[in-house]
Amino acid sequence: MTQTYRTDDLARWGTGQGFNLTPTQVDINFWDLVQRMLAQEARPDAAAGIDHFEIVGINMFVHMTDDTVLGPYELPVATFRDRGEWAPETDYAKMDTFTINGGLYVVTWDHESELTFDAGANDGAGHDYYQLMIQTPGAALPAGGAVGSLLVKTTATDYAVGWGYTSADVVAFVPVEDSTLTSDNVADALEELSVEIAALDVASGDSAVGRHTIWVPATAMTPRSTNGPAVGTVETSTNKNMIKTLDFDTTTVEYAQFDIAFPKSWDLGNLAYRLFWSHGSTSTNFGASFAMAAVTVSSGDSLDVAFGSSAAVTTTGGATNTQYVSNESGAMTVAGVPAFGDLVMFRINRNPADSGDNLAVDARLHGVQLYYTTNVATDD
């Protein structure tokens, strides 16, 4: 809809009708303007907004909500200017850097330096001249020092160091003129010497501290009067090897015992063991489960004492008249309070009720290998 005009104005609205507008024409003009304003107000703002900024290197990009991207806009980059060691009565500008007293500083306000350096210097109006960036030790490595010497503290003062040795027994190695000795071949000789000393320690028994074993054959064990294993003897068919065993039943829990008076060097701690065993002829199911427990008895104690918790092992055989060795058991705690001079009583049994025990014939025990730990080299 167009507006109705009375007069002519060729530059703006053109030719008018030449006489006064009727009330209806005036109303129509106003109604049309109102409709145009309402339509403009109802129109959504089509202008895109900023969604996010992105910095790539020294360039900034502006991502708009309509997926357009503005940029790149190059960002200003602060550049340091190294001025070396600080100097008095020298013009410094912002971003200059210098070193003094082991520190790296940056200039934060243009100024001329004073005769002496002051880290807190300013212009009196609240503008500090310097900002410490990195503080390094105020003292560098000392000069000199003999070959083989070490950097050591000389006093309790910070950074007070010098060249020295770890003890008064250490001396510098400085080969004389024309000597064939070098730091390398002297070091090799010292290493060889240390190996020989270690070998002497082994020979003298100084290395006895640590883990040891004791072999206890089945012949050293006593079957219990109540439910004890049978004493067995095996002679091999070809070479006639004779093996003494304790034969543990497939269904009844049978027990055997033995005693050990440990050396004074024993650390009185936990023990462990391995089984050496075999079995007779059978076609299937070769698993056997054993358990061992221990208790200590001191002089004057009753011999009727309860054993501690058992340490179990499960092992698997397979071939008739073949020796098998189990894995090492878990830790076996000796009941009571072990002490030097005690007698440690051991009890071993087969556990046919265990799920891993399915051997349908007697398990023949040849012996056990006990593990114990010493904490001194001798029993002196």
C-alpha positions as CSV (number, residue, x, y, z in Angstrom):
1,M,0.0,0.0,0.0
2,T,1.3,3.5,-0.9
3,Q,0.8,6.8,1.0
4,T,-1.5,9.5,-0.4
5,Y,0.0,13.0,-0.7
6,R,-1.7,16.4,-1.3
7,T,1.3,18.3,-2.8
8,D,3.9,17.6,-5.3
9,D,7.6,16.8,-4.3
10,L,9.3,15.1,-7.2
11,A,12.5,14.6,-5.2
12,R,10.9,12.6,-2.4
13,W,7.3,11.3,-3.0
14,G,6.5,12.5,-6.5
15,T,3.1,14.0,-7.5
16,G,0.3,14.7,-5.0
17,Q,-3.4,14.7,-5.7
18,G,-3.6,18.6,-5.5
19,F,-6.3,18.9,-2.8
20,N,-6.9,18.2,0.8
21,L,-6.9,14.5,1.8
22,T,-10.2,13.1,3.0
23,P,-10.5,11.8,6.6
24,T,-10.5,8.3,5.2
25,Q,-7.2,8.9,3.2
26,V,-5.6,10.3,6.4
27,D,-6.7,7.3,8.4
28,I,-5.4,4.9,5.7
29,N,-2.0,6.7,5.7
30,F,-1.7,6.3,9.5
31,W,-2.9,2.7,9.5
32,D,-0.4,1.8,6.9
33,L,2.5,3.3,8.9
34,V,1.4,1.5,12.1
35,Q,1.2,-1.8,10.2
36,R,4.7,-1.3,8.9
37,M,6.1,-0.5,12.4
38,L,4.4,-3.6,13.9
39,A,5.8,-5.8,11.2
40,Q,9.3,-4.4,11.9
41,E,9.0,-5.0,15.6
42,A,7.9,-8.6,15.1
43,R,10.8,-9.3,12.7
44,P,13.6,-11.4,14.6
45,D,17.0,-9.9,14.8
46,A,18.9,-11.5,12.0
47,A,22.3,-10.2,13.1
48,A,24.7,-13.1,14.1
49,G,26.3,-13.0,17.6
50,I,29.8,-14.2,18.8
51,D,29.9,-17.9,19.6
52,H,33.6,-18.2,20.7
53,F,37.2,-17.1,20.1
54,E,40.0,-19.2,18.8
55,I,43.7,-18.5,19.1
56,V,46.1,-20.1,16.6
57,G,49.7,-19.0,17.1
58,I,49.6,-15.2,17.1
59,N,46.3,-15.1,15.2
60,M,42.8,-14.7,16.7
61,F,39.6,-15.9,14.9
62,V,36.1,-14.9,15.9
63,H,33.5,-17.7,15.4
64,M,29.9,-16.3,15.0
65,T,26.6,-18.0,15.8
66,D,25.8,-18.3,12.1
67,D,29.0,-20.4,11.6
68,T,30.9,-17.6,9.9
69,V,34.4,-16.9,11.0
70,L,36.0,-13.5,11.2
71,G,39.7,-13.1,11.1
72,P,42.5,-13.8,11.4
73,Y,43.4,-10.8,13.6
74,E,47.1,-10.7,14.4
75,L,47.7,-10.4,18.2
76,P,50.5,-8.3,19.5
77,V,53.4,-10.3,20.9
78,A,55.5,-9.2,23.9
79,T,59.2,-9.6,23.0
80,F,61.9,-9.7,25.6
81,R,65.2,-7.9,24.9
82,D,68.2,-9.3,26.7
83,R,70.5,-6.6,28.1
84,G,73.0,-9.0,29.7
85,E,74.3,-8.1,33.2
86,W,72.7,-5.1,34.9
87,A,74.6,-1.8,34.5
88,P,74.3,1.4,36.5
89,E,73.2,4.8,34.9
90,T,71.8,3.0,31.9
91,D,68.5,3.5,30.1
92,Y,66.1,0.6,30.4
93,A,62.8,0.1,28.7
94,K,59.8,-2.2,29.4
95,M,60.5,-5.8,28.5
96,D,64.3,-5.5,28.8
97,T,65.8,-8.4,30.7
98,F,69.0,-8.6,32.6
99,T,70.8,-10.8,35.2
100,I,72.3,-9.8,38.6
101,N,73.0,-11.7,41.8
102,G,72.0,-15.0,40.3
103,G,68.5,-13.7,39.3
104,L,66.9,-13.0,35.9
105,Y,64.8,-9.7,35.9
106,V,62.4,-8.0,33.5
107,V,62.0,-4.3,33.3
108,T,58.4,-3.2,34.0
109,W,58.8,0.6,33.7
110,D,61.0,2.8,31.5
111,H,63.8,4.5,33.6
112,E,67.5,5.2,34.0
113,S,69.2,2.9,36.5
114,E,70.8,4.2,39.6
115,L,74.5,3.7,40.7
116,T,73.6,0.6,42.7
117,F,71.0,-2.1,42.0
118,D,67.9,-2.2,44.1
119,A,65.4,-4.9,43.3
120,G,62.6,-2.8,44.8
121,A,63.5,0.4,43.0
122,N,60.5,2.5,41.7
123,D,59.6,6.0,40.5
124,G,57.9,7.1,43.7
125,A,54.5,7.0,42.0
126,G,53.9,3.3,42.5
127,H,55.6,2.0,39.4
128,D,58.2,-0.7,40.2
129,Y,61.1,-0.9,37.8
130,Y,61.9,-4.6,38.0
131,Q,60.2,-8.0,38.3
132,L,62.2,-11.1,39.3
133,M,61.5,-13.9,36.8
134,I,64.0,-16.7,37.8
135,Q,66.2,-17.0,40.9
136,T,69.3,-19.2,40.6
137,P,71.9,-19.9,43.2
138,G,74.1,-16.9,43.9
139,A,77.3,-19.0,43.6
140,A,78.5,-20.9,40.7
141,L,80.7,-24.0,40.8
142,P,84.1,-23.3,42.3
143,A,87.1,-23.3,40.0
144,G,89.7,-26.0,40.0
145,G,89.3,-29.3,41.8
146,A,91.5,-32.5,41.4
147,V,90.5,-35.5,39.3
148,G,88.1,-37.6,41.4
149,S,87.1,-34.9,43.9
150,L,83.5,-34.2,44.7
151,L,81.5,-31.1,45.3
152,V,80.9,-30.8,49.0
153,K,79.4,-28.3,51.5
154,T,82.2,-26.4,53.2
155,T,80.1,-24.4,55.8
156,A,76.4,-24.2,56.8
157,T,76.1,-21.0,54.7
158,D,73.9,-21.2,51.6
159,Y,75.8,-22.1,48.5
160,A,79.1,-22.5,50.4
161,V,80.6,-25.4,48.4
162,G,84.1,-26.5,47.4
163,W,86.0,-29.5,46.0
164,G,86.6,-32.3,48.5
165,Y,86.2,-36.0,49.3
166,T,83.6,-38.1,51.1
167,S,86.0,-39.0,53.9
168,A,89.5,-38.5,55.1
169,D,90.4,-42.0,53.8
170,V,89.8,-41.0,50.2
171,V,92.7,-39.5,48.3
172,A,92.9,-38.0,44.8
173,F,94.3,-40.2,42.0
174,V,96.8,-38.1,39.9
175,P,99.1,-40.3,37.8
176,V,102.7,-39.3,37.7
177,E,104.2,-38.2,34.4
178,D,104.6,-41.1,31.9
179,S,102.5,-43.4,34.1
180,T,100.5,-46.1,32.4
181,L,97.8,-45.8,35.0
182,T,94.6,-44.0,34.2
183,S,91.4,-43.4,36.1
184,D,89.7,-46.1,34.0
185,N,92.2,-48.9,34.7
186,V,92.4,-48.0,38.4
187,A,88.6,-48.2,38.6
188,D,88.7,-51.6,36.8
189,A,91.3,-52.8,39.3
190,L,89.2,-51.7,42.3
191,E,86.1,-53.4,40.9
192,E,88.1,-56.7,40.5
193,L,89.4,-56.3,44.1
194,S,85.8,-55.8,45.4
195,V,84.8,-59.1,43.6
196,E,87.7,-60.9,45.3
197,I,86.8,-59.5,48.7
198,A,83.2,-60.6,48.2
199,A,84.5,-64.1,47.4
200,L,86.6,-64.1,50.6
201,D,83.5,-63.1,52.5
202,V,81.6,-66.1,51.1
203,A,84.5,-68.4,52.0
204,S,84.7,-67.0,55.6
205,G,80.9,-67.4,56.1
206,D,80.2,-63.6,56.2
207,S,77.5,-64.1,53.6
208,A,75.6,-66.7,55.7
209,V,72.9,-64.2,56.5
210,G,69.8,-65.0,54.4
211,R,67.7,-67.9,53.4
212,H,68.7,-71.6,54.0
213,T,67.3,-75.1,53.7
214,I,67.3,-78.2,55.8
215,W,66.6,-81.7,54.2
216,V,64.4,-83.9,56.4
217,P,64.1,-87.4,54.9
218,A,61.0,-89.6,55.5
219,T,63.2,-91.9,57.5
220,A,63.7,-89.1,60.0
221,M,60.0,-88.8,60.6
222,T,57.8,-90.8,63.0
223,P,54.4,-92.0,61.9
224,R,51.8,-91.1,64.5
225,S,50.5,-94.1,66.6
226,T,47.0,-92.9,65.8
227,N,46.4,-92.7,62.1
228,G,50.0,-92.8,61.0
229,P,51.2,-93.6,57.4
230,A,52.7,-96.9,56.5
231,V,56.5,-97.2,56.3
232,G,57.3,-98.2,52.8
233,T,60.3,-99.4,50.8
234,V,60.7,-99.3,47.0
235,E,63.3,-101.1,45.0
236,T,63.5,-100.0,41.4
237,S,63.4,-102.7,38.8
238,T,66.5,-102.1,36.8
239,N,69.2,-100.4,39.0
240,K,67.8,-101.6,42.3
241,N,67.7,-98.2,43.9
242,M,66.3,-98.4,47.4
243,I,63.8,-95.7,48.5
244,K,62.4,-95.4,52.0
245,T,59.0,-93.7,52.1
246,L,56.0,-92.9,54.2
247,D,52.9,-94.0,52.4
248,F,49.8,-91.7,53.0
249,D,46.4,-93.2,52.5
250,T,43.8,-92.2,49.8
251,T,40.9,-91.7,52.3
252,T,42.1,-91.6,55.9
253,V,44.0,-88.5,57.1
254,E,47.4,-89.8,58.3
255,Y,50.1,-87.9,60.2
256,A,53.8,-88.1,60.7
257,Q,56.1,-85.9,62.9
258,F,59.7,-84.8,63.2
259,D,61.6,-82.3,65.4
260,I,64.3,-79.8,64.7
261,A,66.4,-77.6,67.1
262,F,67.2,-74.7,64.8
263,P,70.6,-72.9,64.9
264,K,70.9,-69.7,66.9
265,S,71.2,-67.7,63.7
266,W,67.5,-68.5,62.8
267,D,65.5,-65.3,62.8
268,L,62.6,-67.0,64.6
269,G,60.3,-66.1,61.7
270,N,58.0,-68.0,59.3
271,L,59.1,-71.2,57.6
272,A,58.2,-72.9,54.3
273,Y,58.7,-76.3,52.6
274,R,58.7,-78.4,49.5
275,L,57.6,-82.0,49.1
276,F,59.7,-84.8,47.5
277,W,57.3,-87.7,46.7
278,S,56.2,-90.4,44.3
279,H,53.3,-92.8,43.8
280,G,52.6,-96.3,42.6
281,S,50.8,-97.4,39.5
282,T,47.5,-95.7,38.6
283,S,46.0,-94.6,35.3
284,T,44.2,-91.3,36.0
285,N,44.0,-88.6,38.6
286,F,47.5,-87.8,39.9
287,G,46.8,-84.9,42.4
288,A,48.0,-85.0,46.0
289,S,47.5,-82.4,48.7
290,F,49.6,-82.2,51.9
291,A,49.7,-79.8,54.9
292,M,52.3,-79.1,57.5
293,A,52.1,-77.3,60.9
294,A,54.7,-76.5,63.6
295,V,54.9,-75.6,67.3
296,T,57.8,-74.5,69.4
297,V,58.6,-76.2,72.8
298,S,60.9,-74.5,75.3
299,S,62.8,-76.1,78.2
300,G,60.3,-77.0,80.9
301,D,57.3,-76.8,78.6
302,S,54.8,-79.6,78.3
303,L,55.2,-81.8,75.2
304,D,51.5,-82.0,74.8
305,V,51.1,-78.8,72.8
306,A,48.8,-77.7,69.9
307,F,50.3,-77.2,66.5
308,G,49.8,-73.9,64.6
309,S,48.0,-73.2,61.4
310,S,48.9,-75.5,58.5
311,A,50.6,-74.4,55.3
312,A,49.3,-76.5,52.4
313,V,50.7,-77.6,49.0
314,T,49.0,-79.4,46.2
315,T,51.2,-81.3,43.8
316,T,50.7,-83.5,40.7
317,G,52.3,-86.7,39.8
318,G,51.8,-88.8,36.7
319,A,54.3,-91.7,36.1
320,T,54.9,-94.7,38.4
321,N,58.1,-94.7,40.5
322,T,59.0,-91.2,39.4
323,Q,60.1,-88.5,41.8
324,Y,58.0,-85.3,41.9
325,V,58.8,-82.1,43.8
326,S,56.1,-79.7,44.8
327,N,56.1,-75.9,44.6
328,E,57.1,-74.1,47.7
329,S,54.4,-73.8,50.3
330,G,53.1,-70.5,51.7
331,A,54.4,-69.1,55.0
332,M,54.2,-71.5,57.9
333,T,53.9,-69.7,61.3
334,V,55.4,-71.6,64.2
335,A,52.9,-71.7,67.1
336,G,54.1,-70.4,70.4
337,V,56.9,-67.9,71.0
338,P,60.1,-69.3,69.3
339,A,63.4,-68.7,71.0
340,F,66.9,-70.0,70.7
341,G,67.2,-73.4,72.3
342,D,63.6,-74.4,71.6
343,L,62.7,-77.6,69.9
344,V,60.3,-77.1,67.0
345,M,57.9,-80.0,66.4
346,F,56.5,-80.5,62.9
347,R,53.4,-82.4,61.8
348,I,52.8,-83.4,58.2
349,N,49.7,-85.1,56.7
350,R,48.0,-85.8,53.5
351,N,44.6,-84.1,53.0
352,P,42.5,-86.5,50.9
353,A,39.4,-84.4,51.4
354,D,41.0,-81.5,49.5
355,S,39.6,-80.8,46.0
356,G,43.0,-81.0,44.5
357,D,43.7,-84.5,46.0
358,N,42.4,-87.1,43.6
359,L,45.3,-89.7,43.5
360,A,43.6,-93.1,43.9
361,V,46.8,-94.8,45.4
362,D,49.0,-94.0,48.3
363,A,51.1,-90.8,48.1
364,R,54.7,-91.9,49.0
365,L,56.6,-89.1,50.8
366,H,60.4,-89.2,50.4
367,G,61.1,-86.1,52.5
368,V,60.7,-82.4,52.8
369,Q,63.0,-79.5,52.2
370,L,62.5,-76.8,54.9
371,Y,63.2,-73.1,54.3
372,Y,64.3,-70.9,57.1
373,T,66.0,-67.4,57.3
374,T,69.1,-66.4,59.4
375,N,69.9,-62.9,60.5
376,V,73.4,-63.4,61.8
377,A,76.4,-65.2,60.2
378,T,77.3,-67.6,63.0
379,D,75.9,-69.1,66.1
380,D,78.5,-67.5,68.4
